[in-house]
Amino acid sequence: MIGVLNNYLAQFNRISIPGLGTIYLERIPAQSDFINKQILPPSLHYRFDKYFDLPDKEFFSFLAAQREIPDYEAIKQFNEWAQHFRDSIKNDQQVEWKEVGKLRRDGSGEIVFEAFSAVKSYLAPVPAMRIIRANAEHTMIVGDREVSNKQMTELLGEAPEIHVEKESWLVYAMVIAAIACVVIFFHFYRNGISPSSFGNQQKIEFSK
């Protein structure tokens, strides 16, 4: 029975055991391993879900075809096998599912699934070198325009010059304002604050 169930699990990526749960065969995508300069191939691992235990509709047809028996006989045999499987776990026995993993009850009575090592893969890591082309040219969309990365670099390169020019103008204005404030301060310090301190008070006499 286990051999047929493993075949179904490999083809349909899951198999449900009534009253127990479902074992899934999940695929992990390829991953980058920059430290070792390689791309790791996709891999497979098993996962157990105790909240779903309803077999798929095509499962019993698959089981009947594999064992060359009628559908009703396949249903009967599988239910008997599932009952024995559940009873073994309920009796605090650790049950091994060949090539998949182990199932047992923990102290609180919950079903615990421990998968065997990762599913054997015939794919090998691929060497990968990260190449950065500093002067490579490509296009990009900016707003409603299509520009190259070189054009964008030139446009961005102009902005700092304008910014510096504006900053320089502001600095000069602040220096001039500071000097003017110092001159005004000494003027009032020497002459005091009075109407006569504003403007030139020198008298000019006109001869008749």
C-alpha positions as CSV (number, residue, x, y, z in Angstrom):
1,M,0.0,0.0,0.0
2,I,2.7,2.5,1.0
3,G,4.4,2.2,-2.5
4,V,1.2,3.1,-4.3
5,L,0.5,6.0,-1.9
6,N,4.1,7.3,-2.4
7,N,3.5,7.2,-6.2
8,Y,0.3,9.2,-5.8
9,L,2.0,11.7,-3.5
10,A,4.8,12.2,-6.0
11,Q,2.4,12.9,-8.8
12,F,-0.3,15.0,-7.1
13,N,1.9,16.5,-4.3
14,R,-0.5,15.6,-1.5
15,I,-2.3,12.7,0.1
16,S,-5.0,12.7,2.8
17,I,-5.6,10.2,5.5
18,P,-9.1,10.3,7.0
19,G,-9.2,11.1,10.7
20,L,-5.5,12.0,10.7
21,G,-4.5,14.8,8.2
22,T,-2.7,15.5,4.9
23,I,0.9,15.1,3.9
24,Y,2.0,17.7,1.3
25,L,5.0,17.5,-1.0
26,E,6.0,21.2,-1.5
27,R,8.5,22.7,-3.9
28,I,11.1,25.2,-2.8
29,P,12.2,27.5,-5.7
30,A,15.9,27.9,-6.7
31,Q,17.9,30.1,-4.4
32,S,21.0,32.2,-4.9
33,D,24.1,31.3,-2.9
34,F,26.3,34.3,-3.4
35,I,28.8,33.3,-0.8
36,N,29.7,30.1,-2.8
37,K,29.0,31.7,-6.1
38,Q,26.2,29.4,-7.2
39,I,22.5,28.9,-7.8
40,L,21.0,26.2,-5.7
41,P,18.4,24.0,-7.6
42,P,14.8,23.7,-6.6
43,S,14.1,21.2,-3.9
44,L,11.2,19.3,-2.3
45,H,10.1,18.8,1.3
46,Y,7.2,17.2,3.1
47,R,4.8,19.0,5.3
48,F,1.9,17.7,7.5
49,D,-1.5,19.5,8.0
50,K,-3.7,17.9,10.6
51,Y,-6.7,20.2,9.8
52,F,-7.5,18.7,6.3
53,D,-8.1,14.9,5.9
54,L,-10.5,14.5,3.0
55,P,-9.0,12.4,0.1
56,D,-9.2,13.9,-3.4
57,K,-11.9,12.6,-5.8
58,E,-9.3,11.0,-8.2
59,F,-7.4,9.3,-5.4
60,F,-9.6,6.1,-5.2
61,S,-9.6,5.8,-9.0
62,F,-5.8,6.0,-9.0
63,L,-5.6,3.5,-6.2
64,A,-8.0,1.1,-8.0
65,A,-6.0,1.4,-11.3
66,Q,-2.7,0.8,-9.6
67,R,-3.8,-2.3,-7.7
68,E,-6.1,-3.5,-10.6
69,I,-9.2,-3.8,-8.4
70,P,-12.7,-2.2,-8.5
71,D,-13.1,1.2,-7.0
72,Y,-15.2,0.0,-4.1
73,E,-12.5,-2.5,-3.2
74,A,-9.9,0.2,-3.3
75,I,-12.0,2.4,-0.9
76,K,-12.4,-0.6,1.5
77,Q,-8.7,-1.5,1.5
78,F,-7.6,2.1,2.0
79,N,-10.0,2.7,4.8
80,E,-8.8,-0.4,6.6
81,W,-5.2,0.7,6.1
82,A,-5.9,4.2,7.4
83,Q,-7.7,2.7,10.5
84,H,-4.7,0.6,11.3
85,F,-2.4,3.5,10.8
86,R,-4.4,5.8,13.1
87,D,-4.7,3.1,15.8
88,S,-1.0,2.6,15.8
89,I,-0.4,6.3,16.5
90,K,-3.2,6.4,19.1
91,N,-1.5,3.6,21.0
92,D,1.6,5.9,21.4
93,Q,3.5,4.1,18.7
94,Q,5.8,6.0,16.4
95,V,4.8,5.1,12.9
96,E,7.2,5.3,10.0
97,W,6.0,6.2,6.5
98,K,8.7,4.8,4.2
99,E,10.6,7.5,2.4
100,V,8.4,10.3,3.9
101,G,8.7,10.6,7.6
102,K,7.5,9.6,11.1
103,L,4.3,10.3,12.9
104,R,3.6,10.1,16.6
105,R,1.6,11.7,19.4
106,D,3.3,14.2,21.8
107,G,2.5,14.7,25.5
108,S,-0.6,16.7,24.8
109,G,-2.0,14.2,22.3
110,E,-1.3,16.2,19.2
111,I,0.0,14.5,16.1
112,V,3.6,15.3,15.3
113,F,5.2,14.8,11.9
114,E,8.9,14.5,11.5
115,A,10.0,14.4,7.8
116,F,13.0,12.4,6.8
117,S,15.8,14.2,5.0
118,A,15.0,16.4,2.0
119,V,13.6,14.5,-1.0
120,K,16.4,13.3,-3.2
121,S,17.0,15.7,-6.1
122,Y,18.9,14.9,-9.3
123,L,19.6,18.5,-10.0
124,A,23.0,20.0,-9.1
125,P,23.9,23.6,-8.2
126,V,24.9,25.8,-11.1
127,P,28.0,28.1,-10.9
128,A,27.0,31.8,-11.0
129,M,29.1,34.9,-11.1
130,R,27.6,38.3,-10.4
131,I,28.8,40.6,-13.2
132,I,28.3,44.4,-12.9
133,R,28.7,46.3,-16.2
134,A,29.3,49.9,-15.2
135,N,29.1,51.3,-18.8
136,A,26.3,49.2,-20.1
137,E,23.5,51.2,-21.7
138,H,19.8,50.4,-21.3
139,T,16.6,52.3,-21.6
140,M,14.1,53.2,-18.9
141,I,10.8,55.0,-18.6
142,V,10.8,58.4,-16.8
143,G,7.4,59.9,-16.7
144,D,6.1,59.6,-20.2
145,R,9.6,59.6,-21.8
146,E,11.9,56.8,-22.7
147,V,15.5,57.7,-21.9
148,S,18.8,55.8,-21.6
149,N,20.6,55.4,-18.3
150,K,23.4,57.6,-19.7
151,Q,21.0,60.4,-20.5
152,M,19.5,60.1,-17.0
153,T,23.0,60.2,-15.4
154,E,23.7,63.4,-17.4
155,L,20.4,65.0,-16.3
156,L,21.0,64.1,-12.7
157,G,24.6,65.4,-13.0
158,E,23.4,68.9,-13.8
159,A,21.3,69.3,-10.7
160,P,24.1,69.6,-8.2
161,E,25.7,72.5,-10.2
162,I,22.5,74.5,-10.1
163,H,22.1,73.7,-6.4
164,V,25.7,74.8,-5.6
165,E,25.1,78.1,-7.6
166,K,22.0,78.9,-5.6
167,E,23.7,78.1,-2.3
168,S,26.7,80.3,-3.2
169,W,24.3,83.3,-4.0
170,L,22.6,82.8,-0.7
171,V,25.9,82.8,1.2
172,Y,27.0,86.0,-0.4
173,A,23.7,87.7,0.4
174,M,23.9,86.6,4.1
175,V,27.5,87.9,4.4
176,I,26.6,91.3,2.9
177,A,23.5,91.5,5.2
178,A,25.7,90.8,8.2
179,I,28.2,93.5,7.3
180,A,25.4,96.0,6.9
181,C,24.0,95.1,10.3
182,V,27.4,95.6,11.9
183,V,27.8,99.1,10.3
184,I,24.4,100.1,11.4
185,F,25.0,98.9,14.9
186,F,28.3,101.0,15.2
187,H,26.6,104.0,13.7
188,F,23.8,104.0,16.4
189,Y,26.3,103.1,19.1
190,R,28.4,106.2,18.4
191,N,25.5,108.6,17.7
192,G,22.8,107.2,19.8
193,I,19.2,106.6,18.7
194,S,17.7,110.0,18.0
195,P,16.2,111.8,15.0
196,S,19.6,113.5,14.5
197,S,21.3,110.2,14.1
198,F,19.5,109.6,10.9
199,G,21.1,111.2,7.9
200,N,23.9,113.8,7.6
201,Q,23.6,116.6,10.3
202,Q,26.4,118.9,8.9
203,K,25.2,122.5,8.4
204,I,25.9,124.2,5.2
205,E,26.0,128.0,5.2
206,F,25.2,130.0,2.1
207,S,26.7,133.5,1.6
208,K,24.5,136.3,0.4
